[in-house]
Amino acid sequence: MSLDYFRRARNLVVFSTASSRDEAEAMMEKEHNLLAFVQDLETLKDDGIEGLVKHYSIGYGLSMRDQRLLIEYFKSWEILRQCCGKQMSSRHRNDMLPSQFKVSKIGNHPFCGEVDIDEVEGRFMNTTIYRMIEKYSNIQALNRPSLKDEALNRTYCSSYNNLVRTQGLNIWGTPGGRPVRSKLDQALKKEYAIGALGLDIRFHALFEIEWKELLHRTTDEKVAWLEKVIDARGENKTLSDYKITPTIRSDQIRSDDTESTYSQVNITRTKLKRMIKWEHAKGTADIPAASHHLINNNEVNKIMQRSKAGRISWLDQVLAAKNQSLTDHGIPLHVMNEE
């Protein structure tokens, strides 16, 4: 905290947040002429609400009465933030969900289950600062567990929590528990988390998009992005590694999204290349010894140099060795004659 900057600011005081003390100190050192205060989670966990209020009170020169009122307000709000509303703790939500919607790997919340949430909501609404904020319509949303919640009414929290218990209300406000992420969205999340690390600078632009924007794109746009990222990584992966067909269509995506088959249309050079790379990368483990030459005597780059009919012929032989066929994967035989 930069107290000098805190005190001399006439019209504007800039705050920021950090996950640790080290990160907060680095931010203050870098932006000491701008930042007045950096609130970090590590300090908040150690010092609690009283410690946080003390920091603010020193910076603003608040009285002991002001400190008491702030502590009274935030102690109740802290409980509502975790135990009530659309952005409550995921652990508490999971505790309340009907058994068929519970996620076993999520642990229990340490105290929300024992809280009389209506009592806390009423106590919060009775605080001096709550009543002060309610006088100004443009900031009344600050008096809610989150900005996405409705106004409190002394039973809002228990009513909302009851919907979670009885209908499996999820964070998006719809019944049925936590939505199952499709295989496509799981693949996007994994690749996006890895980011541009190790990629040629030419491909860094792929990750300039915000995650939420990518998630809300059409299925075809998502697949196109994923294909570009996979190609850029150059690790011999294909969409099949994510159990996604290379020519996936919007009507093929389902919440369970089981293993898809290859599309019967639009077998382009790029998509055919993906299937060949996938079958070649699997090696000889699942084909008879008599057919090992198809893998051992053919470099994948040489296969790619063949005509389209030649490439499909090689693929057909590999699949036949596994007692499969092109048609099993939705590839019509007539494409062998198309160039």
C-alpha positions as CSV (number, residue, x, y, z in Angstrom):
1,M,0.0,0.0,0.0
2,S,1.3,3.4,-0.9
3,L,-0.1,5.6,1.8
4,D,1.4,8.8,0.5
5,Y,-0.3,8.4,-2.9
6,F,-3.5,7.2,-1.0
7,R,-3.6,10.5,1.0
8,R,-2.6,13.0,-1.7
9,A,-5.0,11.8,-4.3
10,R,-7.7,14.4,-4.8
11,N,-10.1,12.9,-7.3
12,L,-8.9,9.3,-8.0
13,V,-7.4,6.4,-6.1
14,V,-6.4,3.4,-8.1
15,F,-6.8,-0.1,-6.5
16,S,-5.8,-3.5,-7.9
17,T,-5.9,-7.2,-6.8
18,A,-3.3,-10.0,-6.8
19,S,-3.2,-13.6,-5.8
20,S,-0.1,-13.4,-3.5
21,R,2.0,-10.9,-1.5
22,D,4.9,-11.3,-3.9
23,E,2.7,-10.5,-6.9
24,A,1.2,-7.5,-5.0
25,E,4.7,-6.2,-4.1
26,A,5.8,-6.6,-7.8
27,M,2.8,-4.6,-9.0
28,M,3.4,-1.8,-6.5
29,E,7.1,-1.6,-7.4
30,K,6.2,-1.4,-11.1
31,E,3.3,1.0,-10.8
32,H,4.1,2.9,-7.7
33,N,3.2,6.2,-9.3
34,L,-0.3,5.0,-10.1
35,L,-1.4,2.3,-7.7
36,A,-2.4,3.2,-4.1
37,F,-3.4,-0.2,-2.9
38,V,-3.1,-3.8,-4.0
39,Q,-5.4,-6.3,-2.2
40,D,-4.0,-9.8,-2.4
41,L,-5.7,-13.1,-1.4
42,E,-2.8,-14.3,0.7
43,T,-3.0,-11.4,3.0
44,L,-6.8,-11.4,3.1
45,K,-6.8,-15.1,4.2
46,D,-4.3,-14.3,6.9
47,D,-5.7,-11.0,8.2
48,G,-9.3,-11.5,7.5
49,I,-11.9,-8.7,7.2
50,E,-10.6,-6.8,10.2
51,G,-7.1,-6.6,8.6
52,L,-8.5,-5.5,5.3
53,V,-10.6,-2.8,6.9
54,K,-7.6,-1.6,8.9
55,H,-5.6,-1.1,5.7
56,Y,-8.4,1.0,4.1
57,S,-8.9,2.9,7.3
58,I,-5.3,3.9,7.5
59,G,-5.3,5.0,3.9
60,Y,-8.4,7.1,4.1
61,G,-7.9,8.2,7.7
62,L,-11.2,6.7,8.9
63,S,-12.4,6.9,12.5
64,M,-12.7,3.9,14.8
65,R,-16.5,4.2,14.4
66,D,-16.1,3.9,10.6
67,Q,-13.9,0.9,11.0
68,R,-16.5,-0.8,13.2
69,L,-19.3,-0.1,10.7
70,L,-17.2,-1.5,7.8
71,I,-16.3,-4.7,9.7
72,E,-20.0,-5.1,10.7
73,Y,-21.0,-4.8,7.0
74,F,-18.3,-6.9,5.4
75,K,-18.4,-9.8,8.0
76,S,-22.0,-10.5,7.0
77,W,-21.4,-9.9,3.3
78,E,-18.5,-12.3,3.3
79,I,-20.8,-15.1,4.4
80,L,-23.5,-14.2,1.9
81,R,-20.9,-14.2,-0.9
82,Q,-19.9,-17.8,-0.2
83,C,-23.2,-19.3,0.9
84,C,-25.8,-17.5,-1.3
85,G,-26.6,-16.6,-4.8
86,K,-25.5,-17.2,-8.3
87,Q,-21.8,-16.9,-7.6
88,M,-21.7,-18.8,-4.3
89,S,-18.9,-21.2,-3.5
90,S,-18.9,-24.1,-5.9
91,R,-18.3,-26.4,-2.9
92,H,-21.5,-25.2,-1.2
93,R,-23.5,-25.4,-4.4
94,N,-22.2,-29.0,-4.8
95,D,-23.2,-29.8,-1.2
96,M,-26.8,-28.8,-1.9
97,L,-27.2,-30.3,-5.3
98,P,-29.4,-33.4,-5.6
99,S,-27.3,-36.6,-5.5
100,Q,-27.5,-37.2,-9.3
101,F,-25.9,-33.9,-10.0
102,K,-23.1,-33.9,-7.4
103,V,-19.5,-33.9,-8.5
104,S,-17.6,-36.3,-6.3
105,K,-14.2,-34.6,-6.6
106,I,-15.5,-31.4,-5.1
107,G,-15.0,-31.2,-1.4
108,N,-17.5,-29.9,1.2
109,H,-17.7,-26.3,2.2
110,P,-16.3,-25.8,5.7
111,F,-19.2,-23.8,7.2
112,C,-22.0,-22.8,4.8
113,G,-24.1,-25.9,5.7
114,E,-24.4,-24.8,9.3
115,V,-25.3,-21.2,8.6
116,D,-28.8,-19.8,9.2
117,I,-28.7,-17.9,5.9
118,D,-31.9,-15.9,6.4
119,E,-30.6,-14.7,9.8
120,V,-27.3,-13.5,8.1
121,E,-29.2,-11.9,5.3
122,G,-31.4,-10.0,7.7
123,R,-28.4,-9.0,9.9
124,F,-26.7,-7.7,6.7
125,M,-29.7,-5.6,5.7
126,N,-29.8,-4.1,9.2
127,T,-26.3,-2.7,9.0
128,T,-25.8,1.0,8.8
129,I,-23.7,0.9,5.6
130,Y,-26.3,-1.3,3.9
131,R,-29.0,1.3,4.6
132,M,-26.7,4.1,3.5
133,I,-26.1,2.4,0.1
134,E,-29.8,1.7,-0.4
135,K,-30.4,5.5,-0.6
136,Y,-28.6,5.6,-3.9
137,S,-30.1,3.6,-6.8
138,N,-27.0,3.7,-8.9
139,I,-25.0,1.6,-6.4
140,Q,-27.6,-0.6,-4.8
141,A,-26.2,-3.6,-6.6
142,L,-23.3,-3.5,-4.2
143,N,-25.7,-4.7,-1.5
144,R,-26.1,-8.1,-3.1
145,P,-24.0,-11.3,-2.8
146,S,-22.9,-10.7,-6.4
147,L,-23.7,-8.2,-9.1
148,K,-25.6,-11.0,-10.9
149,D,-28.0,-11.5,-8.0
150,E,-31.4,-10.0,-7.4
151,A,-32.0,-7.6,-4.5
152,L,-32.1,-9.0,-1.1
153,N,-35.5,-9.3,0.8
154,R,-34.5,-11.3,3.9
155,T,-35.5,-14.6,2.3
156,Y,-33.7,-14.3,-1.1
157,C,-30.9,-16.5,-0.1
158,S,-32.9,-19.4,1.4
159,S,-35.3,-19.2,-1.6
160,Y,-32.4,-19.4,-4.1
161,N,-30.7,-22.2,-2.1
162,N,-33.9,-24.2,-2.1
163,L,-33.9,-24.1,-5.9
164,V,-30.4,-25.5,-5.9
165,R,-31.5,-28.3,-3.5
166,T,-34.7,-29.2,-5.4
167,Q,-34.0,-28.4,-9.0
168,G,-30.2,-28.6,-9.2
169,L,-29.9,-25.0,-10.2
170,N,-26.5,-24.4,-11.7
171,I,-24.4,-21.2,-11.9
172,W,-26.1,-20.2,-15.1
173,G,-29.5,-20.3,-13.5
174,T,-30.8,-23.4,-15.2
175,P,-32.0,-26.6,-13.5
176,G,-30.2,-29.9,-14.0
177,G,-26.8,-29.5,-12.3
178,R,-23.5,-28.7,-13.8
179,P,-23.7,-28.8,-17.7
180,V,-21.5,-31.5,-19.3
181,R,-18.9,-29.8,-21.5
182,S,-18.8,-31.3,-25.0
183,K,-15.7,-33.1,-26.2
184,L,-15.1,-30.1,-28.6
185,D,-15.2,-27.6,-25.7
186,Q,-13.0,-29.8,-23.6
187,A,-10.4,-29.8,-26.4
188,L,-10.6,-26.1,-26.8
189,K,-10.1,-25.5,-23.0
190,K,-7.1,-27.8,-23.0
191,E,-5.4,-26.2,-26.0
192,Y,-6.3,-22.6,-24.9
193,A,-4.8,-23.3,-21.4
194,I,-1.5,-24.4,-23.0
195,G,-1.6,-21.2,-25.1
196,A,1.1,-20.0,-27.5
197,L,3.9,-21.6,-25.5
198,G,6.4,-23.1,-27.9
199,L,4.6,-22.0,-31.0
200,D,6.2,-20.0,-33.8
201,I,5.4,-16.3,-33.4
202,R,3.3,-16.5,-36.6
203,F,0.7,-18.5,-34.7
204,H,0.5,-16.3,-31.6
205,A,-2.4,-14.4,-33.0
206,L,-4.6,-17.6,-32.6
207,F,-4.5,-16.9,-28.8
208,E,-5.4,-13.2,-29.0
209,I,-9.1,-14.1,-28.7
210,E,-10.7,-14.0,-25.3
211,W,-11.7,-17.5,-23.9
212,K,-15.3,-16.5,-23.5
213,E,-15.5,-15.2,-27.1
214,L,-14.0,-18.5,-28.4
215,L,-16.4,-20.6,-26.3
216,H,-19.4,-18.7,-27.8
217,R,-18.3,-19.2,-31.4
218,T,-20.2,-21.5,-33.8
219,T,-19.2,-25.2,-33.8
220,D,-17.6,-24.8,-37.3
221,E,-15.5,-21.8,-36.1
222,K,-14.4,-23.7,-33.0
223,V,-13.3,-26.7,-35.1
224,A,-11.4,-24.4,-37.5
225,W,-9.6,-22.8,-34.6
226,L,-8.7,-26.1,-33.1
227,E,-7.4,-27.5,-36.4
228,K,-5.1,-24.5,-36.8
229,V,-3.7,-24.9,-33.3
230,I,-3.1,-28.6,-33.7
231,D,-1.3,-28.1,-37.0
232,A,0.8,-25.3,-35.4
233,R,1.9,-27.5,-32.6
234,G,3.2,-30.1,-35.0
235,E,2.9,-33.0,-32.6
236,N,1.2,-35.4,-35.0
237,K,-2.1,-35.0,-33.2
238,T,-5.4,-35.0,-34.9
239,L,-9.0,-34.1,-34.0
240,S,-9.4,-37.9,-33.5
241,D,-7.2,-37.7,-30.4
242,Y,-10.0,-35.7,-28.8
243,K,-12.6,-38.1,-30.2
244,I,-13.8,-35.4,-32.6
245,T,-14.4,-36.1,-36.3
246,P,-12.2,-33.9,-38.6
247,T,-15.4,-32.9,-40.5
248,I,-17.6,-32.4,-37.6
249,R,-20.9,-30.6,-38.2
250,S,-23.0,-28.6,-35.7
251,D,-25.6,-31.4,-35.6
252,Q,-22.9,-33.9,-34.5
253,I,-22.1,-32.1,-31.2
254,R,-24.0,-33.4,-28.2
255,S,-23.5,-32.9,-24.5
256,D,-22.2,-36.5,-24.2
257,D,-20.4,-36.3,-27.6
258,T,-19.3,-39.9,-27.9
259,E,-16.8,-41.1,-30.5
260,S,-17.8,-39.7,-33.9
261,T,-17.4,-41.2,-37.3
262,Y,-15.7,-39.5,-40.3
263,S,-18.1,-37.4,-42.4
264,Q,-19.4,-38.7,-45.7
265,V,-18.9,-35.4,-47.4
266,N,-16.2,-32.9,-48.1
267,I,-13.2,-35.3,-47.8
268,T,-10.7,-32.6,-48.5
269,R,-6.9,-33.0,-48.8
270,T,-6.4,-31.5,-45.4
271,K,-8.9,-33.7,-43.6
272,L,-7.8,-36.8,-45.4
273,K,-4.2,-35.9,-44.3
274,R,-5.4,-35.9,-40.7
275,M,-6.9,-39.4,-40.8
276,I,-3.8,-40.8,-42.5
277,K,-1.5,-39.2,-39.9
278,W,-3.7,-40.6,-37.2
279,E,-3.7,-44.2,-38.5
280,H,0.1,-44.0,-39.3
281,A,0.9,-42.6,-35.8
282,K,-0.9,-45.5,-34.1
283,G,1.7,-47.8,-35.7
284,T,1.5,-51.6,-36.0
285,A,0.2,-52.5,-32.6
286,D,-3.3,-53.3,-33.7
287,I,-2.7,-54.8,-37.1
288,P,-1.5,-58.4,-38.1
289,A,2.3,-58.8,-38.8
290,A,1.5,-59.5,-42.5
291,S,0.4,-56.0,-42.9
292,H,3.2,-54.3,-40.9
293,H,4.8,-53.2,-44.1
294,L,2.0,-50.8,-44.7
295,I,3.4,-48.8,-41.8
296,N,7.1,-49.7,-41.7
297,N,7.7,-49.3,-45.4
298,N,5.8,-46.1,-45.9
299,E,6.9,-42.8,-44.4
300,V,3.9,-40.6,-43.8
301,N,5.4,-37.8,-45.8
302,K,5.7,-40.0,-48.8
303,I,2.1,-41.2,-48.5
304,M,1.0,-37.5,-48.5
305,Q,2.8,-37.0,-51.8
306,R,0.6,-39.6,-53.6
307,S,-2.5,-38.8,-55.5
308,K,-5.8,-38.6,-53.6
309,A,-6.7,-42.0,-54.8
310,G,-3.3,-43.3,-53.8
311,R,-3.7,-41.9,-50.3
312,I,-7.2,-43.3,-49.8
313,S,-6.0,-46.7,-51.2
314,W,-3.3,-46.8,-48.5
315,L,-5.8,-45.9,-45.9
316,D,-8.2,-48.5,-47.1
317,Q,-5.5,-51.2,-46.8
318,V,-4.6,-50.2,-43.3
319,L,-8.3,-50.3,-42.2
320,A,-8.8,-53.6,-44.0
321,A,-6.0,-55.1,-41.9
322,K,-8.0,-54.1,-38.8
323,N,-11.2,-55.6,-40.3
324,Q,-12.5,-52.2,-40.9
325,S,-13.4,-50.3,-44.1
326,L,-13.6,-46.8,-45.4
327,T,-17.4,-46.9,-45.2
328,D,-17.2,-47.9,-41.5
329,H,-15.8,-44.4,-41.0
330,G,-18.3,-42.8,-43.3
331,I,-16.0,-42.3,-46.3
332,P,-17.8,-43.1,-49.5
333,L,-15.7,-45.2,-52.0
334,H,-16.5,-42.9,-54.9
335,V,-14.1,-40.3,-53.4
336,M,-11.2,-42.5,-54.7
337,N,-12.0,-41.3,-58.2
338,E,-12.2,-37.6,-57.2
339,E,-9.3,-35.2,-57.5
